[in-house]
């Protein structure tokens, strides 16, 4: 046997030399590693996809101008593929218009005297937007002069000289995301609207005109909570407290779970951080001391709806997208974030409750109701968990994947998915074609229980719902969620639509945080396959089918898929891979969860009957109508 050569310090490595070292310019680096700058790419179906980060990076600069007292209005126009943001601040200095959008670490926010508590301090945001856009235009107006510059994928295309103008001072940025990076992307209006509302809630006196509609808030976080939870659902009037560098609002509702909106320097920190952890701790500690009773933390925070905003000097975030605060201090010489929030809540919430005894009484009743429900569930919960533990050893319902949230790289965690299917045939096709690294399958047996109006105790008494709860690991809240995407994959027929409604009812009734945080989706699969000997086109509606038939010419073969089980594993792999089409389940803020559930899952009211009658369409009408076919209406509503 030949002796294996062991490399030594003097052993030459012919594959590693000067030619192996490559320096990337700023544009190449951003385009090669976009995830470092804007998080996950995505197609816009998730609220934290990269295209929304691009929008945020541009608006943030306009917001910072407003914070510093320059400009009270921002005009935003967003179409399917183009974004335009115009502020009325001071405008970029004309000699630096090109540099500020094309040179890393160039900006006006490094002088802490000018931007002490700014959103972005790294000089990267707008450059990333520029590099990741097919078209990018920056235009600055200052004192009667206007300077423009146009780019494509970060490359300067036009750099005309300044010209005279009668326009008001300010900056205009227009861009179109690069569709070779953001494939098949689309902007979802509800996500954009939530972004805009958050900006005005956090900036009193600011007006944003978004696609022709005015957004404005007088009362900050009080208005945010009033929009999120209607008067009927509140157990007491919203508590609104403001101080220097901090604002908070809170109340309790009737829904399960905890609902928080946290912000740092105007940035929506969707993943929380040190400020949110401190706030949750402070509420528990203050209420225990106020009521002089050691309530369980879960009982105090159960059904809470709250928002907190803090302003920190030189904030440190845990990622470029600034979704989680990592700062421990309010500033270089300031108190810790935890100590600052604990002291503020202890003083001001305690004072508020002493001055408003009716609120204190209602809050105490809500806590004690949570306590009673928890104790009532203790026995059945213990038995159900023992049963689930045994089932997990040979759980035929769950075909798990390798990686879960918190266990892999950021890219892998973003793709972790649980498909919830109906029956063995559909689950079999998905199981054979899935990516075993990041995609799991949970198979339902028939229709799940209608949970509307039931107590959480039923989740433990129903074996299937309890196993689903354990598969997701959301029994104690979504902090332990194992999959980033929970995808309902049912047939597009009467039974499939009914199962979809029942699953959404289960999540909204008992785990609304799962929906609120953008984790629940509907899988869109093709209804038709149109092909000839050379080409195959998959179509998701009647209009696409007609267009495909015209494209392929004479007598193409047309197949209608009646169920997911009819789609072969090889074909299914094309629909759940890179080209997966997911429709997010979004809660509209103008209606409470209970209102939504009562309308769709409660007794068959005249209002619902009238809606169904007005929107019914026959199969032959689908060629000219986008309304759902009669087959997609729950069967009990057709009676």
N, C-alpha and C positions, 0 to 999 in steps of 0.2 A: 504494500500500500504506500503510495507516494506521500511524502511528508508535506503537510499543508504549510504554506508560507505565511508567517505572521507578520503583518505590517509593523514597521518600526518607525522611529522618528526620522530615519533617513530614507525610508522607502518612498520612491517618487509616486505621486498620484497624478497620472497623466490626464485625468478627467477634470482636474480642478486647477485652473491657472488664471491669468489676467483676463482672458476672454470670458471666463465664467462669471465675472463680476459685471453687473449691469446696473446702471443708474437710470431711474425713471424720473421724468419730469412730473410736475404736479398733476397735469391732466392725465397722463398715462397711469399714474398710481391710483387716482380716483376711479378711473374706468376699469382698471384691472382688479381692484379690491373695493368695489362700491359699498359692500357690507360694513367696512370699517367706518364709513362716514354717514350712512343713512340706514343702517340696520338691514333688515331683510328686504328683498326686492318686491316680489309679489305682483299681483295684477290689479290691486285696488280692492279686492274683496274683503281684506282685513283692515281695521282702522289704523294699524301701525305699519302698513306697507310703505315702502320707500317713497312712492309718489306723494303721499301726504306729508312726509318729512320734507320733501322739496318745497312744497307750498309753505310749510311752517317756517323754514329757514329764511325765505324771502319776507314773509309777513313780520317775523321777529325783528328784522332791522327797522321796519316802519314803526313797530310798537315801541322800540327803544327810543326812537326820535320823539314819539308822543310822551313817553315817560319823562324825558328831559325837557318837556315843555314846548316842543316844536311840532305843530300839526295836530288837529283834533279830529281829522277825518281821513279814512283810508277807503279807497275804491278798489274793489276786487271783482274781477270777472273770470269765471272758470267755465269753459265749455268741455266737450268730451276729451279733448287732447291738448288744450292750450290754457295757460294761466297768465293773467295780467294783474299786477298789483301796483297801484299808484298812491303814494302818500304826498302830504303837503308839508313836509318838514323842511330842513335847510337845504336839502339836495347834496349829493356827493360833490366835493370840490372838483371843478371841471378838469383840472390837470391830473386827477387820480381816478377818473372814471374807469379806464381800462384796468388799472392796477388792482382796484378793490375787488374786482370780480375774476381776476386771473392770476394773482400772485398770492401764494400761501403766506399766512402770517402778515398780511397787509390789511389794516383796518383802523378805525378810529376809536376802538374800545379798550386799547391797552393803557390809556391814561385814566387811572381809577377816579380822578377828580371829575371827569366828564361822564363816565359810565360806571358808577360805583356798584350798582346792582342790576347789571345788564343780564339779558338771557344768554347771549353768546359772546364768549371772550377769546375764542381761539382763532378767529380770522379764517375759518375754513368753510362755513356754511354756504355762502353764496357761490364760492368757487366750485363746490361740489355740484350745486344746481347747474352751473354753467357747463361743467365737464360732462354731466349726464343728460344734457339736452341736445336735441337735434337743432333747435333754434333757440337762441338766447339774445335778447335785446336789453341793454341798459341805457337809460336816458335820464340825464340830470338837468334840472333847471335852477339857475342861481342868478338872481338880480338881472333878469332880462336876457340872459344868454342860455342856450341849450346845447349840451354835448351828448352825443350818442355813440354807441359802439355795438356792433353786432358780431355774434360768435356762432359757431357750429361745432358741437362736441368739444368745446373749450378752445377751439382755434379761432383766432381773430379773423373775421371775414371783411368787415367794413369799419373804418375808423375816421369818419369825416371830421372836419374842423368844426369848432363851435359856431353856432348861428344865433342871430337875434330872435327873440320870441316874446310874446305877450302872456305866455302861460305863467301860472303861479309857481313859486318855488316848490321843489320836491323832487322825488325820484320815481321813475316808472321802470318796472322790470316785467318783461314778457318772456315766457319760455314754453317750450314744448318738449316733454320728456322723450328721451331716445327710445323708440319702440323696439330697437334691437336689444336693449337691456331690460326694459319693462314690457315684456311680451304680452300682447292682448290686454293691455291695461285699460282701465276705465275709472273715472272718478265717481264715487257714490255720493249723491247729494247729502244724505243724512250725516255722513262722516264729516263732510266739509262744514255743514251747518253747525255741528257740535263744536268744531274748532273755532268758528267765528263767534259763537255764543261765549265760549270760554274767554276769548280775548276781551270782549266788552264787559263781562262780569268782573274781570280783574283790573280793568282800567276805566275808572269813573270819568265821565265826560268825553269818552271816545265814541265816535260814530263810525261804524263800518257799513258801507253800502256793498252788499254782496249780490251780484246778479240781479240788480234792480230792487232788492229788498233792504230796508234799513234795520240795523241791529244796534241797540243802545240799552244800557242799564244804568239805573240811578242808585240801586242799593247793593251792588256787588254780589257777594256770595249769598245774601238773602234771596236775591232774585234767582240765582242758580238753583237753590234748593226748592224754591216755590215752583220752578219749572219742572223739576225732577219728581216732586211728590205733591199731589193735589191736596186741597184743604181737607177733603173728606177722609183721606188716608192718614193724616197726621194725628198722632195721639195728643199733641199739644202744639202750640204756636212755635214757630222756628225761633231758636235762640241764636241771636246774632251779636257777636262780640268783635270789637276792633281795637287794635293798639298799634304802637309804632312797630312797623315791620311784621305785623301779624294780623290776620283776620280769620275768623272761623264762624261757621254756622252749623247747627245740628238740630235734629228732631228724631223722633222714633215713629215708625209706621207700623203696618200690619204684615208686611212681607217677611219671609225668612231671610237670613243672611245679614251681612253688613255691607253697606254701600258708601264708598268714600270717593271724594274728588280732591286730590291734593296737588298743590302748585308751589313752585319755587321761582321767584322772580318772573312770574307770569307764564312759566313753562308748566304744562300739564304733565305731571310725573305719574304716568299710568302705572308704573311698577312701585310707586311709593318711595320708601327710603327712610332715612333717619327721622325726618320731620313727621311722617305719618306714624311710624312706630312710637315716637314720643307722644303724639296726640292720643293714640289709642290707649297707651299706658296712663296718660294724664287723666283721661275721662274716667277710667276705672278707679284710680286712686282718689280722685276728688269726690266722686259719688259715694264711695265707701266711707270716706271721712264725713261727708255731709249727712248721710243717713245713719252713721254710726253702726254699720253692719257689714260684715265681710261677704258681700254678695259674690257669687261666682262671676268671673270676668265675662264669660259667654252670656250670662243672663243680663248683664249690664249692656253689653254691646249688641245683643241680638235685636235685629230689626232697626238698627240705627241707620240714619241717613245723614251724612255730614260732609262738610267741605272745609279745607284749611289751606291758607295761602301764607307763605312766609317770604321775606326778602333777605337774602344772605349776600354778604360781600364775598366776591370771588368764589362762587359755589363750585364744588367738585362733584361731578356726576360720574356714574359708573359706566357710561358709554357715551359715544359721540352724539347719539340721538337724545340724550338728556332725559331719559324716562325714569331714572332712579337716582335720588340724591344720596351721595356718599359723604358729604361734608359732615364733620362732627362739630364745627364751630360756626357761629353766626358771622364771624369775621376774624381777621388775623388777631385782633386784641379783644374780641367779644366773648360772650359766654358760650357754652356748648349749646347746640340745637336742642338737645334733650332738656337741659336745665332751663333754658329760656321758655320752652313750651310748657313744661311742667309748672313753672312758677306762674305763667300767665293764666293757664287754665284753672289752677288751684285758687287764684285770687278772684278772677272775673266770673268764672262759672259759679263758684260758691256764692259770691255776692248777688249774682243774678237770681239764683234759686231762693235766696233769703228774701229778696225783694219781690219775687213772684211765687208765692206759696201754692197757687193753683197749678202752675207748671211743675213745681216740685212734686206735688201730689200725683199728677198724671204720669210723670216720669217714674215715680216709685211703683205705681200700679202696673206699668208696662214691664218693669224689671221683675216684679213678683209673678206676673203672668208667665213670663219666660221660665222662671224658676219652677212653677207648678208643672208646666208642660214637660220640662226636662225630667223632673222626678217621675211623672206619670209614664214616661217612655223608658225609664231605666230598666225595668224588668224585661219588656219585650225586646229592647235594644240588645240586651245581653244574650238572649236566646238566639236572636237573628244573627248576631255577629259570630256566635259559635257555629251556627249552621253555615254561614258564609265562609268561615275559615275551613270547614270540612270540604265545602264545594270547591274552594280554590285549589285544593290538591288535585282535583280531577274535573275542573270546570270546562265542560264542553262548549259552553256558550262563548267563551273568550279565547280567541286565538291571538296571543299577545305578540308584541314586537320586541326588538332588542333594546332600543333606546327610549327613554321617557324624559319628560321635563326635568331639568336639573341633573341629568345624567350624561349628556353628550355636549358636543360643540353647539354654538349658538345656531348655526345653520341647520343642524340635525334636530335640535329642540323645536325650531319653528315649524318643521315638517311633521312632527309627531302627530299622528292622526288615529282616532278610533272611529271606524265605520260601524254604524248601528244598522243592521239589515233585518229584513223579515224573511224567515224561513231558511231552509238549508240550501236551496238551489242558488239563491242570490248570494248568500254568504260564501258558498263554494266557489263561485266565479271570482269574487273579490279576493278570497283567500289565496287562490292559485296565481292571481296576477299582481298582487300587492308587493310592495317593497317590505320585506320582512325586517329591515333595519328600523323603519320608522312608522309602519302602518299596521294597526291591529284591527281585528274584526270581532264585534259582539253580535251574536245571532239571537233575535227575538223568536219566541214561540207564539205565533198568532198576534192578536191585538193586545197591547198592554192595558192596564187598568186606567180608567178615566179618573184622574186625581183631583178634578176641580172640586173645591170646597172641602176637601178632606184634610185631616190633621197629619202631621209628619209621621205620626205613629204608624200609618199605613205603609210607609216605605219599608219599615222593618218587618211588617206582617206579610207583605207580598214578596215572595222569594225572588221573582225575576227583577223587580225594581231594586231590591236590596243588593242583588248581585251586580247590577249595573252601577249602583252607587259605589260599591267596593271596587269595581273595575276602574272607575274614574278616580277613586280615592278622594271623594269630596264630602265624606261624612261630617268632617269637622270644618268644612269651608274649602274654598278653592285654592288655598295656599299649597295644598298637597296634590293638586291636579296633575295627573300623569301624562295627559296629552294636550297639546296646544290647540288642536282642532277636533271638535266632536261633530262628526258628519252624519246626518240622518240620510240613509240611502234606501229609499223605498220606491216601489213601482209608481208610475204616473197614472194609476187607475183609482177607482173609488176606494178600494181597501188600502192602497198605498197612501193616499192622501189622508185617510182617516187615521192610520197609524202615525203618520207624520204629526197630525194635530195632537194626538194623545201623548206623544213623546215631548212635544213642545210644552204641552200643559204640565207634564211632570217636571220639566226643568224650571218653568216659570213659577210654578206653585211652591216648589221646595228649594230650588237652587238658582234663584234669579241672577246671582252674581255671575254664573256661567254665561248667561246671555248678555248681561250688561257689559262684561269685559270682552265681548267679541269672540267667544270660543265656539259658538254653535253655528253650524252651516247646513245647508241643504245641498245634496249632490245632484247636479244636473247631468243626466245621461241622455244620449240621443234617442229620439223617437223613431227616426228613419235611417236606413242605409240605402243610398242610391249609388249604383255602380254599373260600369260596363267592363269590357275585357281589360281596359287600360287603367281606369281610375275608380277610386272609391271615395264617396263623400258622405260624412255622417251629419245628419241634420237634427236640430233640436226643436223645430217647429214646422208648421205647414208651409210658411213662407220660404224657409230655407230649402225645404224639399222641392218646391216648385222651381226655385232658382237653380238647384242642382240638376233637375231634370232638363231644364233649358240648356244648361252648360254642357251636359254630356250628350245631348243630341237625341237621335231616334231610339225609342224603346229601351231605355235603361231599366235595369232590374231594381225594383223598389221593395224593400223589406221593412215592415213596421214591427218594432220591438214592443211586445205587449208587457213584458216584465224583465227585470234585471237578470233573471235566471236564463233567459233566452240568448243573452249576449255571451259569447264564448270567452273563456279566460284570456285568450290571446287578444281579442278585441277590447276586452275590459281594461287591459293594461294601458291602452292608448288614452283612456278617459280618466284614469286616476294617477297618471304620472305627471310629467311637466305640463301637460295641457289640461289638467283637471279644471272643471268649471264648477265653482262653488258659489252659492247664493247665501250671503250672510243673513242671519236672523237678527234684525235690529229693532230695538224697542224705541218707539217714538215717544218723545218726552212729554207730549201734550196729553197722554193718556196713561193712567196707572195700570199696573199689572192686573189688578183685580177687575178693572173696567174691561180690559182686553179679554181676559178669561171669561168673564160673565157674558160678554157679547158673543164669543165664538163657542163656548163650551157650556154655557148655562141653558136655561129653558129656552125653547124656540120662540123668541119674542117676535112681535109684529115687525119691529125694525129690521131684524135679521131676515125674516121672510120677504120683506119688501126689497131688501138689497139683493137677495138671491133671484127674485123674479125679474128685477131690472137688469141683472147682469148675466142671465142665462143666455148661452149661444148654442146653436145647433152645430154639428160637425161641419156642415157645408158652409157655415158662416166664417170658419176659421181662416179661410184664405184671405179675407179682407179685414179680419179683426184680431187684435192682440189679447182679447179678454179670455180668461181661462175657459176651457170647454166644460160642458156639463159633467163629463166624467170626473172632473177634479173637484166637485162639490161633495162634501161629506154626505153619505147616504141618508142619515137621519134628517138632514135638512131638506131633502127632496120630498118628504112626506107631506 
